[in-house]
């Protein structure tokens, strides 16, 4: 599947913060080659679903790209955000975007593999959003296995995986259960709860 038209639109218009303290501010920088940013529309849908959960939350933006999801979470009142991406260029863009918004605290940028990063974080997340390359089935499997067997989510915490609508993710893995699925365009979101409850 081709992302050329979408990426062209992104390069022309940039990416905006949808709501909260930094509403309507545009993020600087363009995605490095191979990174597929979450669309504004899907981001808005995601945060509409999360609603008040974001306020005060410990939030993970995994495979973060330019950091749009995590920065949106900060704008909406998340207490802390961990940005994780193994791309040096992506992490530099995250730092530049945070600096341009004058965000100086409440975040950590981790330039490393997602699973290795999680093993170094001595904390659990209220909300974990992870958006691997769609073709990396091994990453999806590993993330579900690790979150299902490790205390990386708080009780009642939510794990969200963005994936291709052509891929069906399992209903459960260890201690996490799928509670909701949503398709928008070519993308889909799978919501998992650590308690298996909506």
KARACOR-V160681 format. One record per residue. N is the residue number from 1. BURIAL is b if it has 9 or more other ideal C-beta (glycine too) atoms within 8 Angstrom, else e. Layout:
((N;BURIAL) (N;BURIAL))
//
This chain:
((1;e) (2;e) (3;e) (4;e) (5;e) (6;b) (7;b) (8;e) (9;e) (10;b) (11;e) (12;e) (13;e) (14;e) (15;b) (16;b) (17;b) (18;b) (19;e) (20;b) (21;e) (22;b) (23;b) (24;e) (25;e) (26;e) (27;b) (28;e) (29;e) (30;e) (31;b) (32;e) (33;e) (34;e) (35;b) (36;b) (37;b) (38;b) (39;b) (40;e) (41;e) (42;b) (43;b) (44;b) (45;b) (46;b) (47;b) (48;e) (49;b) (50;b) (51;e) (52;e) (53;b) (54;b) (55;e) (56;e) (57;b) (58;b) (59;b) (60;b) (61;b) (62;b) (63;b) (64;b) (65;b) (66;b) (67;b) (68;b) (69;b) (70;b) (71;b) (72;b) (73;b) (74;b) (75;b) (76;b) (77;b) (78;b) (79;e) (80;b) (81;b) (82;b) (83;b) (84;b) (85;b) (86;e) (87;b) (88;e) (89;e) (90;b) (91;b) (92;e) (93;b) (94;b) (95;b) (96;b) (97;b) (98;b) (99;e) (100;e) (101;b) (102;e) (103;b) (104;e) (105;e) (106;e) (107;b) (108;e) (109;b) (110;b) (111;e) (112;b) (113;e) (114;b) (115;b) (116;e) (117;b) (118;b) (119;e) (120;e) (121;b) (122;e) (123;e) (124;b) (125;b) (126;b) (127;b) (128;b) (129;b) (130;b) (131;b) (132;b) (133;e) (134;e) (135;e) (136;e) (137;e) (138;e) (139;b) (140;b) (141;e) (142;b) (143;b) (144;b) (145;b) (146;b) (147;b) (148;b) (149;e) (150;e) (151;e) (152;b) (153;b) (154;b) (155;e) (156;e) (157;b) (158;b) (159;b) (160;b) (161;b) (162;b) (163;b) (164;b) (165;b) (166;e) (167;b) (168;e) (169;b) (170;e) (171;e) (172;b) (173;b) (174;b) (175;e) (176;b) (177;b) (178;b) (179;b) (180;b) (181;e) (182;b) (183;e) (184;b) (185;e) (186;e) (187;b) (188;b) (189;b) (190;b) (191;b) (192;b) (193;b) (194;b) (195;e) (196;e) (197;e) (198;e))
//
